[in-house]
Amino acid sequence: IRPFQRLVVLWNQLQEVIISTERINDVLEAEPEEDLQSQPRQTLSNLRGHVIFDNVTFRYHPESDINVLENLNFEIKPEQTIAVVGRSGSGKTTLSKLILGLYPPTDGKVLIDAQDVTNISLRSLRSQIGVVDQDTFLFGGTIRENISIAHPEASQEEVIEAARLAGADEFIQQMPMGYETQIGESGGMLSGGQRQRLAIARALLGNPSFLVFDEATSHLDAQSERIIQNNLKKILQGRTSLIIAHRLSTVRHADLILVLDRGILVESGTHDQLIAKKGHYFYLNQQQLAQTA
């Protein structure tokens, strides 16, 4: 019986290997996304960060009746800091993915520096945008390797400056081998706040002209968030920035706040303007103040 059980186990393992190999081949044989376009795409040599959503509607499945985003119209001017707020599921992250060209709009246009995002070379676009989301992924390796993974040619001074801006340099200097410290698989040797600060440093390296922070401070402890908030003005200076946030206290100083509800832009304005309106944003703000009281 025992040899037969071993044979069954080996057979199951063989099937898993076959399935895994098929999945790997699917990835290796997939067309690069830019090759899916019949027309050549335009290269963005110097991203200014002027973004216009022109009556944009988005559905994950074109035949679906459910709009994730509906008839969005707004403008982000170069070097502005724009915040996007709203309840969970209101379409905040999807909006940022349309700017990155991860999804084309179902209807309407997303224009970046006066060019339709569907006609822009995604490589040239994304190379000039730094992205930090709430789910930080780090690789087994050194701190320096993780920060410079998209820019391996970066000098040690550039890596340190990015870490300093992200509020990470101080704890890195205290590590056994500084920037050459091994952090374990998925950054297991670091706290959540430390991992997130490395992700921010990674996004800043290369001096991107456009930043996307998608709930970037949501998992940080109070001290880590305070460090990043103190550096935020310097981090955002001279860049166009899109900050997606749940905690409204982190976006009070944004140049423009977009308030989404079920994929619809229900309000926009500065913090003071929206509080004075006593509408959706005011209600969300009061709700959060009550929770922290």
Secondary structure, DSSP 4 states (H G I P E B T S, - for coil): -HHHHHHHHHHHHHHHHHHHHHHHHHHHHSPPGGGG-SSPPBP-SS----EEEEEEEE-SSTT-S--SEEEEEEEE-TT-EEEEE-STTSSHHHHHHHHTTSS--SEEEEEETTEEGGGB-HHHHHTTEEEEESS----SSBHHHHHTTT-TT--HHHHHHHHHHTT-HHHHHTSTTGGG-B--GGGTTS-HHHHHHHHHHHHHTT--SEEEEESTTTT--HHHHHHHHHHHHHHHTTSEEEEE-S-GGGSTT-SEEEEEETTEEEEEE-HHHHHHHTSHHHHHHHHHHHHH-
